[in-house]
Amino acid sequence: MTDRPVVTRFAPSPTGFLHIGSARTALFNWLFARHSGGKFLLRIEDTDRARSTPEATEAIFAGLKWLGLDWDGDAISQFDGAGRHAEVAHQMLENGKAFRCFSTQAEIESFRETARAEGKSTLYRSPWRDVPETDHPDAPFAIRVKAPREGKTVIQDHVQGDVTIRNDQLDDMIVLRSDGTPVYMLAVVVDDHDMGVTHIVRGDDHLNNAARQMLVYNAMGWDVPIWAHIPLIHGEDGKKLSKRHGSLGVEEWAAEGYPASGMRNYLARLGWGHGDDEFFTTEQAIDWFDLSGIKKSPARFDTKKLANLSGQHIACATDTEVLSGIQEYLTLSGQKSLTDSQVADMSRAMYCLKDRAKTYPELIEKAHFILTQRPLHRDEKTELLLDSVHIGMLRELTPQLQTGSWDRETLERNVQSLAEAHETKLGKLAGPIRAALAGRSVSPSIFDMMLVLGREETVQRLKDATA
């Protein structure tokens, strides 16, 4: 098994959005496959026809694409493999590893009700396990795999360590229902085997499933993959992540303007680590990722840490990457895309926009001064800064800006001189200037805005504010 090229898989059920926990599972599988030079496969587990929808499948595709997790080959539908799954069930039957069970659902439920009333185990032992075929009735039957009755099953897990389960706690699991449809537990094993999956990295809520799935592997004489069951993600209160903790779907975070690179970085840190490194690129994560770095204890989702990392990724990205991310955010959130002229204006201003913006909406808010046109609509807070005293000071500043050099040093000197002449601080004067140039309290420094806007536009905005 270990000599084979690594093949991982992500196998979501298309019953809703791409959960943030599922996205983390997909990321771990993707990172391990890319780190090992192997393959990362995608399987849609759509056997629950009542709950599976095409829209949910598309949401999974969209979420993975936004995260930048490319899969190898085409996505596989589990439902399409039902014939193959049934074929394996009959192979186990022919090999004596499974048996026909004629117990009805009513008989099984009656047994369990009695067991519960008597305080006994509800584990159902089919009376048909050892009945000769010559004594079988002409009636519908399910196929059950023969579980070992003695000894122990050991799940050798790369995260949880060795997990031992007594075989007398395992039932003769149904693999094919009486209507001929395969059960999920069989379908998963057959698909993983046929896809050549070598490592199964999934949530530890599937840990108990591993022992039952090993029944099929062993019955068919197939290699058991390497297990790695990762702890679930909890909220900041230590409880299982749920809607009460905020956004759960990947698309929600995308529509809120978090960069995909920041989300990848943060999700990688949820339950996995490389020394004390917090901020790292995707290339570094691929280079470093290994199953040994996955922690046993549940990770806690911290929105502040996500925002902090996202801000670092925006600051370190190229201007082209940031602009591309902004356009994608605007599309996902149902807003108008930037025009070519707005893109050009933001490109000129990007040097003073990227720092300290944790999300794309924050960056767009900071860029309002360059995206808006005269006459500016000032918000109530900045309008109050333009009182009669400060309007008079801006009127004095305007002619000074109409002459002289248009560089940062000269602009700072002119504003500083005006502040000193009126026995005030530059910071006190910056507010009214910001109100005149941006109409908002959130913006780059007044000198960066002047340099980006240029002399003519700066002077005109000051005149508008003091008219």
N, C-alpha and C positions, 0 to 999 in steps of 0.2 A: 504493500500500500504506500509506504513512505517513498519508494523509488519512483512512483508515478508522478507525472506533472500535476501540480496543484489545480484542482477544479473546485470552485466554490459556487454557491447558488443563493439567490434571494427568491423566496417563494411566498409572496403576499396573496391574501384573499381579496378579490375585488369587490368588497362590500361597502366601501366608503373612501375617505381621503387617505393619503399616505401619512400615517401616524409618525410623529417625530421619533418614537421608539423604533418603529420599523425602518425608518430612514437611517438610524444609527446602525441597525443590524446590517442593512444593505451596504453602508459605508465600510464597516469592518470586513465584510466579505470581499468587497471591491479592493480595499487596501491590501488585504492579505494576498489576493490573487495577483494584483499588479506588483506587489513586493516580490512575489515568488516567480514571476514570469509565467503565471498560469492563466486560467480562464475564469471569468466571472459570468455565470449564466443566470438568466431570468426565467422563472416559471410562474405563471398565473394559476393559482389554485382555485379554479372556478367550478368545482364540482357541486357546490351549493347553488343550484340554479335559481332558487327562490330569492336569494340575497345578492347574487353576483350580477353586476350591471356593466354594460360597455362604458358608461360614464366613469365608473370607479376605476376600470382598467386604464382608461385614458388619463385619469388623475394620477395613477401610479406612474405611468410613462412620463407624464409632464413633470412630476416631482423629482424623479430620478434624473431626467435631463437637466432640470434647473440646478440640481446639486452637482451635475457634471459627472455622474456615475454611468459611464457607458458600459453596456453589456455585450458579450461576444455572441454572435449569431442572432437568430430570431428568438423572440420570446415564445415560450412553449405553453400551450393550454393543457392543463391537467385533465379537463373534461374530455378532450380529444383522444386521450389515451385509455379510455374506459375499457376498450376491447382488449388491449394489452394487459391491463390490470387483471381482468377476469381470466385471461389465459394463464397467468402466473398462479392464480388461485387454484385452477384445475390441475396445473402441474404439481402443486403441493399435494393435492388430493391423490393424484396418480402415484406419487412417490411415497405415499403413506405418512406424509408430514402434516396432513390435515384430514378432516373427516366431515361427513354429512351430518348435519344436526337438524332434526325434524321438530324440535321444540317450538311451540308457538309463542308469540309475544305474550299472550294471556297466561300461559304456563310459567313463563319466566317472571312476569310481574307478580303472579301469585306466590311464587317461591320467595321473591324479595320482600313482599309484604309480610309474609310469615316470619322470615328471618329477622326483619326489623322489629316485629312485635316481640320476638323471643330474645332480642338483643344479640343475635348471632351475625356472623359475616354474611353480607349480601353477595359475595363472590359466587357467581353461578357456575356450577359444575354440570355440564351437559351429560345426561345419561346415555347419549348416543355415541360417545367417544370410542368405545370398544365393541359396539354392536356389529356383527358380521353383515356384509352387504346383502346376503341372502335373506336377512330378517328385516330389511328396510321396507317401509310402506311406500305405496305409490302416492307421494304427497310432496308439496314444495319443501325445499330444504335450504338452509344456509350452509356455507362452508366455513368451518372453524379450524384454525391452526392448532396443532397439538403443542401446548406449552409443557415444559418439563415440570414434573411434580415435586422433584427433590433438588437439593443443592441451591446454589446462588447464581445470580446473574450480576456481573460486575461491569458497570459503565465506566470505561477509562476516559475521563474527561480532562481536557487540557486546561480548563479553568477551575472546575469544581474538585478536581482530584478524582480518586476512585470512589464511585458511588455503588454500594452493594444493595441488591434487592433480593429478598428470599423468593425462590421460585414458587413456593406455595401461596404467594400473594398475587401470582399472575393467573389470569383466567385464560381459557381457550378462546382467544379473540376471534370474533367473526371477521373474515376477510372478504367474503362475498355474501350479500344479502340474498334472501329467498327470491327476490324479484330479479336477481342476476346483476345487480349494481354493486361495484366494489366500494369498500369503506375507505375513508380518508387514510387510515393508518397503512393500508396496503398500497394505495396509490402513491403515497409519499415515498415509500421504500423502493417501489418499482421504478418510479421516475428518477430518483436519485441514482439508482444502480445504472439504469439505461443511459443517463446523462453523464456517467463517469465521475460523479461527485466524490471527491476524496476527503473533503473537510466540510462538516456541517457546523456552521457558526450561527447560532440562533438564541433567542431568549431562554432564560432558565425556567420559564413556565412550561417549556417543552421537555424538561429533563425526565419526568416520569414516562413520557412517550417513548423515550429512547429504549427502555427495557422491552416494551411491547413491540417496537419496530425491529429490535434485534431478533425477535422470534421469527420474523419473515426472512431476515438475512441468513440466519442459521438454517432455517428449513430449506432455503434455496441453495445453500452452500456458497453464498456470495461474501465477498470481503466487506467487513463492517467499516464504515468510514470513521475518520477521526472526529470525535465530538468536541465541541467547545460551546458550552451553554453560558451565555453572558447574563449578568444580573440586569434586572429591569431598571428603568429610570424612574426616580421618585421626584415629587415636587419639593419645593424648599421646606415644606413642613414635614418631610420624611415619609409622606404617604404616597401610594402609587399615583403616578402622573395621570391627571384627569382634567376634564374641562374646567373645573374650578380653579386650576392653576393658570389658565389662560389658553393661548392658541395651542392646538395640538397637531394640526395638519401642516405639512411642509409648505403647501401653497399659501397658507395664511401668513407664515413668516416671510415668504417671498413677496406677497402683496403688501406687507408692512415695510418693505424696503431694506431688509437685511441682505447684504451681499452673500452670494453662494459660497465664496471662499471663506468668509467668516463663519458661516454655518458649518461648513465641512470641518474647519479647525476646531470649533467648539464641540461638535458631536464626537469627533475623534477623542477629545479629552474627557468625554463622559464615560468613564469606566476603563480607559486605557491611558497609559502615560509613557513618556520617554524622559526619564530623569525629572528635572524640575521645569522642563520646557513647557511654556503655556502657549506662546505664539509661534506658529510654524507654517510654512507653506505646504501645499499639497504634495509637492515633490519631496519635501523632507518627510512628510507623513508616510509616503510610499516607501521611502528608503528605510525608515525606522520601524515600520509596523511589524509586529510579530505577536503570536498568540500569548506568549509569555508575559506580555505587557498588560494584558487584560486583568482587571482587579476583580476580586470575589464579591466585594460589597456593592450594594446598589449605588448608583451615581445620583446626584441631586441636580435638577435642572435649575440654573440660576440665570435669570434674564439679564441681570446687570453684567455678569461675566460675558454672556453672549454679546451684549452691546459693546462692551469694552474691546473684545477681540474683533468685532465687526469694524469698529472705528480704526483699529490698527491696520486691518486689511484694506480699507478704503484709502488710508493715508499712504500705504506702500504700493498701491496699484498704479499702473500707468494711467495717464489721462484718458487714453483710448479705452482702457478697460472700465474705468469709472463711467465714462459716457455711455458705453454699451450697457453697463449694469443699470444706469438710470433709465435708459430707453426701455429695457426689459421690465423694470419696476413699473413704469408708467403704463405699459401694456397690460401687465398682470393686475394692476389696481384699477383698470378701466379709465385711465386718463389719456389726454391727448399727448402724442409724442412731441418731442422738441423739433422745432423747425430747423432747417439748415443754418439759418442765421443765428438762432439761439445756441445751436451746437458750437458754432464758430465763436460766439461771445463767451460761452462757458469755457471753451478751450483756452481762451486768453486769460480767463479769471481763475482757472483751475488751481494755479499755484497757491492761491490764498483761500481756496474753498475746502480742500481735502482735509486739512488738519482739524481735528476735534469733531468732525461729523461722524456720528456713530451709525447712521442709516442714510439711505438716499433721500428720504423726505427732509431730513435735517440739512443735508447738503443743498437741496433745492431751495429750502427756506433761506439759507445763507446766500444763495445766488439770486435772490429776488431782485436785488438792485440792478443786476445786468439783464435779467429776463423781462423786467417791466419797462414800460415806456412812459414818457411824459404825456400829460401831467400825472404825477405820482398820487396814489391814494394812500395817505398815511393812516396808520392805525391810531387809535385813541391815545395810546401811551406816548407815542413819538410826537403826536400833534401838540401835546401839553408842553413839550420841550421848546417849542417855537413861540416863546413869549416875546413881549416887546423888547426886552433887554437883549435877548439873544438874536432876535431879528436884526437889531441895530448892529450887533457885532458881525453878523454874516454879511451885512451890507458893506461894512468896512473891508472884509476879507475879499469880497468878489473882485474889486479892481486890482488887488495885489496878485490874484491868480491869473489875471488876464495878460500879465507881462512876466518876464523872467523865465528861467529854465523850468521845464516840467519833469523834475526828478524828485525822488523821495526826500533827499536832503533839503532841497529848497522848499518843498511843500511843508515839511516838518518845521523848518525855520520860520516860515511865514505864519503858520498857525500858532506856534509857540510865542512869537513876538506879539501877536494880537492878544493872546491870553495874558501875557505879562503886562501889557499896556492897560488892561482892564483889571489887573490885580486878581486874576483867577487862575485856576489850574487848567492845564491842557485837557485833563479828563472831563472837566465841567463843560468845556467847549465842544468836546468830541460828540456829546449826545445830540445837541442841536444840528451839528454838521451831518451826523448819521441820519437824523430825521429828514434833512433836506435831500440827501443823496440816495437813501434807501427807502425811507418811509417805514422802516421796521427797526426794532431794537436788536434783531439778530442779523449780523452782517460781518464781513471782514473788517479790518481796521479802516478808518476813514482815508488813510493815505493809500492803501491798496485799492480802495474803490476809486479814488481820484485817478490813479495811474491806469486802471482798467477802463474807466469811462472816458478818459481823455479830457483835455482842457475845455473844449467847446461844450461837451455834455455836462461836465462838472459845473461850469459857470452858469449854464442855463438852468440847471436844477436849483442852484443857490438863488438865482433871480426869481424862479417860480416860488420858492419858499418864502421869499421876503417881499413878494409883490403885495 
